[in-house]
Amino acid sequence: MMKIKTMMCIMLLTLTGISGLFAQERDPRILVAYFSWSGNSRLIAAEIHRRVGGDLVEIEMVTPYSRTYNTCLDQSLRDLRAGIHPSLKTLETDVAGYDVVFLGYPTWWATIPMPVATFLESCDFTGKIIAPFNSHGGGRLGQTVSAIAKLCPSVKITQALSIHYGGGRTLGSDIDAWLTEIGMAR
Ligand SMILES: Cc1cc2nc3c(=O)[nH]c(=O)nc-3n(C[C@H](O)[C@H](O)[C@H](O)COP(=O)(O)O)c2cc1C
């Protein structure tokens, strides 16, 4: 009998997973932070923020990549290959003050843009939860979530949301389903 009870407890803990963590944190302090080059991740961030509340900030480079697509491709690939994490403008808020960080970015070269790497390495995410969401052109999440985990080994990462470009008409319902899945629907 004890064995069955123990097994049921383990199953329950496994099933609740990260959503159980949200349940413990009754009123988590929420930050929605995003990097966006052409506006899609910004749009998704705004929709998520409208639903979950908290604060919304943009991750901005001191010297932004070119607005010309091909030049941006070259610049971002150069930084990726050289392992350059470009300098960011000072964030309008301190990540230390939040429990949950919704982190948005486009898939670039099948991974996170290097400015997002700068953001991750410049903040202490210990004890926090990162909820990743991204915009992509066909490659979905690529290696982005493992890149986040590598840069922040102590962080808890939820199931990620991946949206094709701006998401179209299903964006709202896709976000709602995801928020429910990770236990953050209000
Ligand atoms: C430098 C660069 C690299 C990209 N690499 C990829 C990629 O590897 N896989 C993919 O699916 N889309 C890739 N894309 C397309 C973007 O992920 C897509 O356009 C996304 O919607 C852009 O989001 P944003 O508007 O927030 O910048 C790339 C775009 C750029 C500018």
The ligand as an SDF file (V2000), in Angstrom:
LIG
                    3D

 31 33  0  0  0  0  0  0  0  0999 V2000
   19.6940   37.0990  -39.3240 C   0  0  0  0  0  0  0  0  0  0  0  0
   18.4890   36.2170  -39.4970 C   0  0  0  0  0  0  0  0  0  0  0  0
   18.6020   34.8510  -39.3700 C   0  0  0  0  0  0  0  0  0  0  0  0
   17.4720   34.0290  -39.4740 C   0  0  0  0  0  0  0  0  0  0  0  0
   17.6160   32.6750  -39.2950 N   0  0  0  0  0  0  0  0  0  0  0  0
   16.4990   31.8980  -39.2840 C   0  0  0  0  0  0  0  0  0  0  0  0
   16.6010   30.5010  -39.0140 C   0  0  0  0  0  0  0  0  0  0  0  0
   17.6820   29.9470  -38.7960 O   0  0  0  0  0  0  0  0  0  0  0  0
   15.4550   29.7620  -39.0040 N   0  0  0  0  0  0  0  0  0  0  0  0
   14.2320   30.3350  -39.2300 C   0  0  0  0  0  0  0  0  0  0  0  0
   13.2330   29.6350  -39.1810 O   0  0  0  0  0  0  0  0  0  0  0  0
   14.1120   31.6600  -39.4940 N   0  0  0  0  0  0  0  0  0  0  0  0
   15.2050   32.4550  -39.5080 C   0  0  0  0  0  0  0  0  0  0  0  0
   15.0810   33.8060  -39.7410 N   0  0  0  0  0  0  0  0  0  0  0  0
   13.7470   34.3680  -39.9480 C   0  0  0  0  0  0  0  0  0  0  0  0
   13.1980   34.9530  -38.6300 C   0  0  0  0  0  0  0  0  0  0  0  0
   13.2510   34.0160  -37.5650 O   0  0  0  0  0  0  0  0  0  0  0  0
   11.7510   35.3980  -38.8070 C   0  0  0  0  0  0  0  0  0  0  0  0
   11.6770   36.3280  -39.8660 O   0  0  0  0  0  0  0  0  0  0  0  0
   11.1660   35.9940  -37.5550 C   0  0  0  0  0  0  0  0  0  0  0  0
    9.7670   36.1550  -37.7460 O   0  0  0  0  0  0  0  0  0  0  0  0
   11.7480   37.3400  -37.2280 C   0  0  0  0  0  0  0  0  0  0  0  0
   11.2820   37.7790  -35.9790 O   0  0  0  0  0  0  0  0  0  0  0  0
   11.3850   39.3310  -35.5830 P   0  0  0  0  0  0  0  0  0  0  0  0
   10.4050   40.0700  -36.4760 O   0  0  0  0  0  0  0  0  0  0  0  0
   10.9640   39.3920  -34.1450 O   0  0  0  0  0  0  0  0  0  0  0  0
   12.7650   39.7930  -35.7960 O   0  0  0  0  0  0  0  0  0  0  0  0
   16.1950   34.6170  -39.7200 C   0  0  0  0  0  0  0  0  0  0  0  0
   16.1030   36.0020  -39.9080 C   0  0  0  0  0  0  0  0  0  0  0  0
   17.2240   36.8020  -39.8020 C   0  0  0  0  0  0  0  0  0  0  0  0
   17.1060   38.2910  -39.9790 C   0  0  0  0  0  0  0  0  0  0  0  0
  1  2  1  0
  2  3  1  0
  2 30  2  0
  3  4  2  0
  4  5  1  0
  4 28  1  0
  5  6  2  0
  6  7  1  0
  6 13  1  0
  7  8  2  0
  7  9  1  0
  9 10  1  0
 10 11  2  0
 10 12  1  0
 12 13  2  0
 13 14  1  0
 14 15  1  0
 14 28  1  0
 15 16  1  0
 16 17  1  0
 16 18  1  0
 18 19  1  0
 18 20  1  0
 20 21  1  0
 20 22  1  0
 22 23  1  0
 23 24  1  0
 24 25  2  0
 24 26  1  0
 24 27  1  0
 28 29  2  0
 29 30  1  0
 30 31  1  0
M  END
$$$$
